[in-house]
Amino acid sequence: MKLVIINYGAGNIKSIQFAFKRLRVDAILSDNPEEILAADKIIFPGVGEASSAMAMLQEAGLDKLIPKLKQPVLGICLGMQLLCEFTEEGNTKGLGVFKTVVKRFEDSVKVPQMGWNVIKDLKSNLFKGIKEKEYMYLVHSYYAEHCPETISTTDYGINYASALQHKNFYGVQFHPEKSSLAGEQLLKNFLEL
């Protein structure tokens, strides 16, 4: 299986690569459009600030490529948020795959949300073998609003979409690569989609 992690300068991609190595899959880091198009599965990671991450995608021409991908794509954290239509972070227009917007948490909660929290209302083969109210590891100041594409929710001051799916695109707000056995199961499920 050819697994590509999109390497565009916004992500702690080494920990994702190690997580797949534990599943005996060698993930290739690449920003090469041909290599990305030839992959069986694609990881779209992201850590950092949305507008600068989007600028890096545009510079590499990946902002046009990613929404057209036909194979399974998993957006993680900022990667998921960039697949949405818009994020309040830096007033950034997203890639428009998921028909929702990303907003900042209110100051009534500690921002960023950092640590373990539960995911629930699970709907998708991505969560096969993962129980309702399983704990996943999160670090984020912005959240995706609910939409028909929501496949898991989390409570943090409000109830928000912690995972999304549209056709071959999946997005998770949490970090499966840092979420112990449940996160490993989710990555394994993604590989089997």
Phi, psi and omega per residue, in radians:
M1 nan 2.362 3.120
K2 -1.757 1.901 -3.141
L3 -1.893 2.184 3.139
V4 -2.030 2.284 2.971
I5 -1.733 2.092 -3.114
I6 -1.181 2.107 -3.055
N7 -1.879 1.660 -3.094
Y8 -2.119 0.300 3.049
G9 1.578 0.114 3.123
A10 -2.269 1.432 3.116
G11 2.962 2.631 3.013
N12 -1.632 1.238 -2.954
I13 -1.260 -0.313 -3.137
K14 -1.096 -0.741 -3.105
S15 -1.163 -0.553 3.084
I16 -1.212 -0.750 3.127
Q17 -1.047 -0.754 3.127
F18 -1.133 -0.659 3.141
A19 -1.073 -0.700 3.111
F20 -1.276 -0.565 3.092
K21 -1.047 -0.672 3.101
R22 -1.111 -0.443 3.086
L23 -1.610 0.190 3.126
R24 1.104 0.631 3.069
V25 -2.184 2.217 3.092
D26 -1.567 2.017 3.120
A27 -1.613 2.390 3.125
I28 -1.650 2.350 3.032
L29 -1.597 2.218 -3.090
S30 -2.732 2.582 2.952
D31 -2.092 0.244 -3.092
N32 -1.487 2.051 -3.083
P33 -0.951 -0.691 -3.132
E34 -1.109 -0.762 -3.116
E35 -1.151 -0.691 3.126
I36 -1.142 -0.784 -3.142
L37 -1.116 -0.526 -3.101
A38 -1.469 -0.105 -3.087
A39 -1.261 2.656 3.021
D40 -1.408 -0.659 -3.124
K41 -2.439 2.630 -3.078
I42 -2.327 2.368 3.012
I43 -1.871 2.254 3.105
F44 -1.993 1.616 -3.056
P45 -1.478 -3.103 3.043
G46 3.057 2.222 3.026
V47 -2.420 2.424 3.129
G48 2.112 -2.630 -2.994
E49 -1.823 2.397 -2.964
A50 -1.082 -0.810 -3.036
S51 -1.182 -0.660 3.115
S52 -1.252 -0.620 3.082
A53 -1.108 -0.741 3.121
M54 -1.121 -0.681 3.104
A55 -1.064 -0.690 3.122
M56 -1.175 -0.669 3.084
L57 -1.104 -0.761 -3.121
Q58 -1.130 -0.713 3.133
E59 -1.047 -0.646 -3.131
A60 -1.524 -0.046 -3.111
G61 1.292 0.214 -3.079
L62 -1.412 -0.308 3.122
D63 -1.127 -0.491 3.107
K64 -1.481 -0.615 -3.059
L65 -1.277 -0.848 -2.982
I66 -0.972 -0.863 -3.101
P67 -1.103 -0.290 -3.106
K68 -1.633 -0.050 -3.076
L69 -1.122 2.485 -3.083
K70 -1.845 -0.317 -3.139
Q71 -1.513 2.899 3.118
P72 -1.030 2.295 -3.138
V73 -2.175 2.305 3.085
L74 -2.041 1.953 3.042
G75 -1.529 2.296 -3.124
I76 -2.040 2.248 3.069
C77 0.985 -2.006 3.125
L78 -1.056 -0.531 3.075
G79 -1.017 -0.760 3.080
M80 -1.102 -0.791 -3.092
Q81 -1.099 -0.644 3.133
L82 -1.221 -0.359 3.078
L83 -1.365 -0.157 3.108
C84 -1.422 3.073 -3.073
E85 -1.294 -0.593 -3.024
F86 -2.808 2.541 2.986
T87 -2.237 2.425 3.093
E88 -1.123 -0.364 3.141
E89 -1.193 1.921 -3.104
G90 1.175 0.311 -3.088
N91 0.755 1.063 -2.970
T92 -1.820 2.251 3.024
K93 -1.331 2.268 -3.110
G94 -1.603 -2.936 -3.087
L95 -1.466 -0.186 2.983
G96 1.305 0.312 3.118
V97 -1.296 -0.839 3.099
F98 -1.651 2.289 -3.054
K99 -1.507 1.145 3.099
T100 -2.652 2.980 3.136
V101 -2.058 2.774 -3.098
V102 -1.938 2.208 -3.077
K103 -2.111 2.804 3.105
R104 -1.463 2.478 3.031
F105 -1.045 2.559 3.047
E106 -1.163 2.761 3.125
D107 -1.291 -0.036 3.096
S108 -1.251 -0.223 3.047
V109 -2.065 2.814 3.112
K110 -1.236 2.164 -3.118
V111 -2.040 2.246 0.053
P112 -1.325 2.796 2.897
Q113 -1.257 2.167 -3.087
M114 -2.413 2.084 3.109
G115 2.249 -2.784 -3.030
W116 -1.542 2.415 3.050
N117 -2.610 2.831 -3.068
V118 -1.587 2.601 2.989
I119 -1.902 2.500 -3.100
K120 -2.571 3.134 -3.089
D121 0.980 0.766 -3.035
L122 -1.258 2.217 3.120
K123 -2.440 1.746 3.052
S124 2.755 2.655 3.046
N125 -1.141 -0.257 3.081
L126 -1.051 -0.469 -3.085
F127 -1.791 0.286 3.139
K128 -0.990 2.242 3.119
G129 1.365 0.080 3.096
I130 -1.890 2.220 -3.034
K131 -1.437 2.695 3.045
E132 -0.963 2.433 -3.133
K133 1.122 0.593 3.034
E134 -1.327 2.584 3.100
Y135 -1.497 2.370 3.030
M136 -2.271 2.786 -3.085
Y137 -1.664 2.217 -3.085
L138 -2.210 2.546 2.975
V139 -2.533 1.805 -3.140
H140 -2.885 2.645 3.108
S141 -1.852 -0.223 -3.081
Y142 -2.159 2.650 -3.087
Y143 -2.392 2.690 3.078
A144 -1.531 2.343 3.077
E145 -1.287 2.690 3.103
H146 -1.006 2.594 3.065
C147 -2.753 2.999 3.131
P148 -1.046 -0.301 -3.114
E149 -1.533 0.025 3.135
T150 -1.133 2.221 3.105
I151 -2.081 -0.061 2.932
S152 -2.777 2.673 -3.137
T153 -2.220 2.797 3.111
T154 -2.496 2.573 3.077
D155 -1.795 2.234 2.993
Y156 -2.710 1.550 -3.026
G157 1.348 -0.788 3.042
I158 -2.362 3.008 3.058
N159 -1.710 2.172 -3.094
Y160 -2.276 2.981 3.131
A161 -1.428 1.963 3.124
S162 -1.666 -0.097 2.991
A163 -2.695 2.578 -3.087
L164 -2.352 2.685 3.035
Q165 -2.551 2.312 2.999
H166 -2.414 1.944 -3.104
K167 0.926 -2.092 -3.083
N168 -1.513 0.037 -3.117
F169 -1.751 2.268 3.080
Y170 -2.152 2.563 3.076
G171 -2.461 2.390 3.067
V172 -2.224 2.346 3.121
Q173 -1.325 -0.561 -3.119
F174 -1.380 2.980 3.139
H175 -1.805 1.708 3.139
P176 -1.061 -0.551 -3.097
E177 -1.201 -0.224 3.116
K178 -2.040 0.185 -3.006
S179 -1.878 0.669 2.996
S180 0.945 -2.509 -3.019
L181 -1.200 -0.631 3.140
A182 -1.148 -0.690 3.093
G183 -1.146 -0.687 3.105
E184 -1.117 -0.705 3.104
Q185 -1.074 -0.710 3.140
L186 -1.119 -0.735 3.128
L187 -1.127 -0.689 3.108
K188 -1.099 -0.770 3.101
N189 -1.046 -0.725 3.132
F190 -1.061 -0.744 3.134
L191 -1.104 -0.498 -3.081
E192 -1.591 -0.081 -3.113
L193 -1.071 nan nan
